[in-house]
């Protein structure tokens, strides 16, 4: 029996999972090529933990936290890649240990969601998975190729629709400014098209911030990639909110963003646009400076 929850390597979770029980199911990321991501660039090597170890950690949590556990998040990168029968076993075991859980969530990249397929996603949903967090980042195929996302807009749309059809809540992430100055127009236009096709339950906004140990930082330093100014990022935000034709909850719940723009589409659209318009009138010097992130 374990003496506590065991973690290997960086453990990241969405801000919305701040109060969740974190039980590691995979170590590292099976893709680990995205040029903007620093999380696993220095390791550890990707590995799927054994069902036995995961169950031991869950049981320890049950015996030590019990009724305080309301939500569970299974890190690290791309838990969706686990064998379906193993993941179903883990989900059922989790639900058995914590019968009053409100949700169980994971990260899952679009290419691995598509590989999983609808039948397996339905099995996973039936076993108790509530939500998948997917990094769309951009709907522009040129940008997706440049940042080595490992997917295309078509794959992203297919993945999103599969998740929804399986009955799992979908949280899509976009990165403002990830196309740089060169492709800001295409970035917003194609991202809007993708999201309007997917119809996610949640759209979570992030703003591109260069990080240490990432290939894209080298592009910035060489001048090949030009970072957007705060007002240019806000303009992307404005166009995005204005053109989305979805019934989704929008969150800008991240430290990288210049302002917080939260609300339900379409009913809160005007309020969100007014918030952005007000911010666009500010002196750009009043916003945070671009810096090289270390986390």
C-alpha positions as CSV (number, residue, x, y, z in Angstrom):
1,X,0.0,0.0,0.0
2,X,1.3,3.4,-0.9
3,X,2.1,6.0,1.8
4,X,0.8,8.9,-0.3
5,X,0.0,10.0,-3.8
6,X,3.0,9.5,-6.2
7,X,3.9,12.0,-8.9
8,X,6.6,11.9,-11.5
9,X,7.6,14.9,-13.6
10,X,5.7,18.2,-14.0
11,X,2.0,17.9,-12.9
12,X,-0.2,20.4,-14.8
13,X,-3.9,20.8,-14.5
14,X,-6.5,23.4,-15.8
15,X,-7.3,26.3,-13.5
16,X,-10.9,24.9,-13.3
17,X,-9.4,21.8,-11.6
18,X,-7.6,23.7,-8.8
19,X,-9.6,21.9,-6.1
20,X,-9.6,18.5,-7.7
21,X,-7.9,15.3,-6.6
22,X,-5.0,14.8,-8.9
23,X,-4.1,11.2,-9.5
24,X,-1.4,10.6,-12.1
25,X,-2.4,8.1,-14.8
26,X,0.3,9.0,-17.4
27,X,3.8,10.4,-17.1
28,X,4.9,13.0,-19.6
29,X,3.3,13.5,-23.0
30,X,3.2,11.1,-26.0
31,X,3.6,13.9,-28.5
32,X,5.8,16.4,-26.8
33,X,6.7,18.3,-30.1
34,X,4.6,21.5,-29.8
35,X,7.0,24.4,-30.3
36,X,5.3,26.6,-27.7
37,X,5.1,24.1,-24.9
38,X,7.9,23.7,-22.3
39,X,6.3,21.3,-19.9
40,X,8.0,18.0,-20.9
41,X,10.8,19.2,-23.2
42,X,13.3,18.1,-20.6
43,X,11.5,14.9,-19.8
44,X,10.3,12.6,-18.3
45,X,9.8,10.1,-21.1
46,X,6.2,9.3,-21.7
47,X,4.8,6.3,-19.8
48,X,1.4,5.0,-18.9
49,X,1.2,4.0,-15.2
50,X,-0.1,0.6,-14.4
51,X,-3.8,0.1,-13.3
52,X,-2.5,-1.4,-10.1
53,X,-0.5,1.7,-9.2
54,X,-3.3,4.1,-10.1
55,X,-5.8,2.1,-8.0
56,X,-3.4,2.2,-5.1
57,X,-3.2,6.0,-5.2
58,X,-7.0,6.3,-5.5
59,X,-7.5,4.0,-2.5
60,X,-5.0,6.1,-0.5
61,X,-6.9,9.2,-1.4
62,X,-10.2,7.6,-0.4
63,X,-8.8,6.6,3.0
64,X,-7.2,10.1,3.6
65,X,-9.5,12.6,1.9
66,X,-12.8,10.6,1.6
67,X,-15.8,13.0,1.6
68,X,-13.7,16.1,0.6
69,X,-13.1,14.7,-2.9
70,X,-15.8,16.2,-5.2
71,X,-13.9,16.3,-8.5
72,X,-11.0,14.3,-9.9
73,X,-8.5,15.2,-12.6
74,X,-6.2,12.6,-14.1
75,X,-2.8,14.1,-15.3
76,X,-0.4,14.2,-17.0
77,X,-0.5,14.8,-20.8
78,X,-3.1,12.9,-22.8
79,X,-4.6,10.4,-20.4
80,X,-7.1,9.7,-23.3
81,X,-4.3,7.5,-24.8
82,X,-4.7,4.8,-22.2
83,X,-6.1,1.5,-23.4
84,X,-9.8,1.8,-23.2
85,X,-10.4,-1.2,-21.0
86,X,-7.8,0.0,-18.5
87,X,-9.2,3.5,-18.4
88,X,-12.8,2.2,-18.1
89,X,-11.6,0.1,-15.1
90,X,-10.0,3.2,-13.5
91,X,-13.1,5.3,-14.1
92,X,-15.4,2.7,-12.6
93,X,-13.1,2.2,-9.6
94,X,-13.0,6.0,-9.0
95,X,-16.7,6.3,-9.1
96,X,-17.0,3.3,-6.7
97,X,-14.6,4.9,-4.2
98,X,-16.1,8.4,-4.5
99,X,-19.8,7.9,-5.2
100,X,-20.6,11.6,-4.7
101,X,-18.2,12.9,-7.4
102,X,-19.4,15.8,-9.5
103,X,-17.0,15.1,-12.3
104,X,-13.9,13.3,-13.6
105,X,-11.8,15.1,-16.2
106,X,-8.6,14.6,-18.4
107,X,-6.5,16.2,-21.1
108,X,-6.8,14.7,-24.6
109,X,-5.2,15.9,-27.8
110,X,-7.4,15.8,-30.9
111,X,-5.3,13.2,-32.8
112,X,-5.6,10.8,-29.9
113,X,-9.3,11.4,-29.4
114,X,-9.8,10.6,-33.1
115,X,-7.8,7.4,-32.8
116,X,-9.9,6.4,-29.8
117,X,-13.1,6.5,-31.9
118,X,-16.7,6.9,-31.0
119,X,-17.4,3.4,-29.7
120,X,-14.6,3.6,-27.2
121,X,-15.4,7.2,-26.2
122,X,-19.0,6.1,-25.5
123,X,-17.6,3.3,-23.2
124,X,-15.4,5.8,-21.4
125,X,-18.3,8.2,-21.0
126,X,-20.5,5.4,-19.6
127,X,-17.8,4.5,-17.2
128,X,-17.8,8.0,-15.8
129,X,-15.6,10.5,-17.6
130,X,-17.3,13.9,-17.5
131,X,-15.1,16.2,-19.5
132,X,-12.1,16.3,-21.8
133,X,-9.8,19.4,-22.1
134,X,-8.6,19.7,-25.7
135,X,-5.9,22.1,-27.0
136,X,-7.3,23.5,-30.2
137,X,-4.8,26.4,-30.1
138,X,-5.7,27.6,-33.6
139,X,-7.9,26.6,-36.5
140,X,-5.4,27.7,-39.1
141,X,-3.6,24.7,-40.6
142,X,-0.5,26.8,-41.5
143,X,-0.1,27.7,-37.8
144,X,-0.9,24.2,-36.6
145,X,1.9,22.9,-38.8
146,X,4.3,25.6,-37.7
147,X,3.8,24.9,-34.0
148,X,3.9,21.2,-34.7
149,X,0.6,20.5,-33.0
150,X,0.2,17.1,-34.6
151,X,-3.3,17.8,-35.9
152,X,-5.1,19.8,-38.5
153,X,-8.3,21.8,-38.3
154,X,-10.2,18.9,-39.8
155,X,-8.8,16.5,-37.1
156,X,-9.7,19.1,-34.4
157,X,-13.3,19.4,-35.7
158,X,-13.7,15.6,-35.9
159,X,-12.3,15.1,-32.4
160,X,-14.5,17.8,-30.9
161,X,-17.6,16.3,-32.6
162,X,-16.7,12.8,-31.4
163,X,-16.4,13.9,-27.8
164,X,-19.8,15.7,-27.9
165,X,-21.5,12.8,-29.7
166,X,-20.1,10.4,-27.0
167,X,-21.9,12.5,-24.3
168,X,-18.7,14.0,-22.8
169,X,-18.4,17.7,-22.0
170,X,-15.8,19.4,-24.2
171,X,-13.5,22.2,-23.1
172,X,-11.5,23.7,-26.1
173,X,-8.4,25.9,-25.5
174,X,-7.3,28.6,-27.9
175,X,-4.1,30.6,-27.8
176,X,-4.4,34.3,-28.8
177,X,-1.4,35.5,-30.7
178,X,0.0,32.1,-31.6
179,X,0.1,33.0,-35.3
180,X,2.2,36.1,-34.6
181,X,1.8,39.3,-36.5
182,X,2.1,37.5,-39.8
183,X,-1.0,35.3,-39.5
184,X,-3.2,37.1,-36.9
185,X,-6.1,37.5,-39.4
186,X,-6.0,33.9,-40.5
187,X,-5.6,32.7,-36.9
188,X,-8.8,34.3,-35.8
189,X,-10.8,33.6,-38.9
190,X,-10.0,29.9,-39.0
191,X,-10.3,29.4,-35.2
192,X,-13.8,30.9,-35.4
193,X,-14.7,28.5,-38.2
194,X,-13.4,25.5,-36.2
195,X,-15.2,26.4,-33.0
196,X,-18.4,27.1,-34.9
197,X,-18.2,23.6,-36.3
198,X,-17.3,21.9,-33.0
199,X,-19.7,23.7,-30.7
200,X,-17.8,23.1,-27.5
201,X,-19.3,23.4,-24.1
202,X,-16.4,25.6,-22.9
203,X,-14.0,27.9,-24.8
204,X,-10.9,28.7,-22.7
205,X,-8.8,31.7,-23.8
206,X,-5.0,31.8,-23.3
207,X,-2.6,34.4,-24.6
208,X,0.7,33.3,-26.1
209,X,3.7,33.9,-23.8
210,X,7.1,32.6,-24.8
211,X,8.6,30.0,-22.5
212,X,12.1,28.9,-21.8
213,X,13.3,25.7,-23.5
214,X,10.9,26.0,-26.4
215,X,11.7,26.0,-30.1
216,X,9.3,29.0,-30.7
217,X,11.5,31.1,-28.4
218,X,14.4,30.7,-30.9
219,X,12.1,32.0,-33.7
220,X,11.2,35.0,-31.6
221,X,14.9,35.8,-30.8
222,X,15.8,35.4,-34.5
223,X,12.9,37.7,-35.6
224,X,11.1,35.0,-37.5
225,X,8.2,35.2,-35.1
226,X,6.8,38.6,-34.1
227,X,4.8,38.8,-30.9
228,X,1.5,40.7,-30.9
229,X,1.1,43.8,-28.8
230,X,-1.5,43.9,-26.0
231,X,-4.0,45.8,-28.2
232,X,-3.4,43.4,-31.1
233,X,-4.2,40.5,-28.8
234,X,-7.3,42.3,-27.6
235,X,-8.4,42.9,-31.2
236,X,-8.1,39.1,-31.8
237,X,-10.3,38.6,-28.7
238,X,-12.8,41.1,-30.0
239,X,-13.2,39.5,-33.4
240,X,-13.3,36.0,-31.9
241,X,-16.2,36.9,-29.5
242,X,-18.0,38.9,-32.2
243,X,-17.9,36.1,-34.8
244,X,-18.6,33.0,-32.7
245,X,-22.0,31.4,-33.4
246,X,-22.0,28.9,-30.6
247,X,-23.8,28.3,-27.3
248,X,-20.6,28.0,-25.2
249,X,-19.2,29.3,-21.9
250,X,-16.2,31.5,-22.5
251,X,-13.5,31.7,-19.9
252,X,-10.2,33.7,-19.9
253,X,-9.1,32.1,-16.7
254,X,-5.3,32.3,-17.1
255,X,-2.5,34.5,-15.9
256,X,-1.3,35.0,-19.5
257,X,-4.3,37.0,-20.5
258,X,-4.3,40.8,-20.5
259,X,-7.9,41.1,-19.3
260,X,-10.6,38.7,-18.1
261,X,-13.4,38.2,-20.6
262,X,-16.0,35.7,-19.3
263,X,-19.5,34.9,-20.2
264,X,-22.1,32.7,-21.9
265,X,-22.5,33.0,-25.7
266,X,-24.6,34.3,-27.2
267,X,-26.4,36.1,-24.4
268,X,-23.3,37.8,-22.8
269,X,-21.7,38.7,-26.2
270,X,-22.4,42.5,-25.9
271,X,-21.1,42.7,-22.4
272,X,-17.9,40.9,-23.3
273,X,-17.4,43.1,-26.3
274,X,-17.9,46.2,-24.2
275,X,-15.2,45.0,-21.8
276,X,-12.8,44.6,-24.6
277,X,-13.6,48.0,-26.1
278,X,-12.9,49.6,-22.8
279,X,-9.6,47.8,-22.5
280,X,-8.6,48.9,-26.0
281,X,-8.8,52.5,-24.9
282,X,-6.1,52.0,-22.3
283,X,-2.5,53.0,-22.8
284,X,-0.6,49.9,-23.9
285,X,2.0,50.6,-21.2
286,X,-0.6,49.8,-18.6
287,X,-0.7,46.1,-19.6
288,X,1.8,43.5,-18.4
289,X,5.0,43.3,-20.4
290,X,5.9,40.4,-22.6
291,X,8.4,38.2,-20.7
292,X,9.9,34.7,-21.0
293,X,7.9,32.4,-18.8
294,X,9.5,29.7,-16.7
295,X,6.3,27.7,-15.7
